[in-house]
Amino acid sequence: MNLKNKILQHHQLLLQDKIDVFRDMISGLTEDAQNDAKGSAGDKHETALSMMHLEQEKLNYKLQEILQQKVILDKIDASIKHSKIAVGSLVQANDMWLFVSAALPKITMDNITIIAVSPQSPLGSKLIGKELGFEFEIGVTKYSIHSIL
């Protein structure tokens, strides 16, 4: 299995784990709210129910963000080697490895640190459509694209 496949699979598993955790948390809040509704009455009860509802809305919003990231990853075919940087490209710029996909946590695979960037990010938008040898700056550091996988 090539490095790009490993990265993609790792990120897909990471997102699936997060999806499962958020769904469990939302389910737990729903269950708590139903149980609380059966046994309580009064202002304290209404406040607790409102707080649970707000927390559930926050969790649902975060779950939707993660599901959108998963949709992006699910569309990537890791076997494609790009000549120009596109979603799904693994790019080496100087000593950095960038995986153009969704904004996800930095990971280390095969002793290589990979930073996942979204194409909408300032760095991602700078890279999309560029070819081998393209040079760019981040802050005061100059980078050159050495590899596109």
LINUR-V796598 format. One record per helix or strand of 3 or more residues. SS is the DSSP state (~ for helix, > for strand). FROM is the first residue (numbers start at 0). LEN is the number of residues. If there is no record, write none. Layout:
BEGIN
SS|FROM|LEN ; SS|FROM|LEN
END
This chain:
BEGIN
~|2|37 ; ~|42|32 ; >|89|4 ; >|95|6 ; >|103|6 ; >|111|7 ; ~|121|6 ; >|134|4 ; >|140|8
END
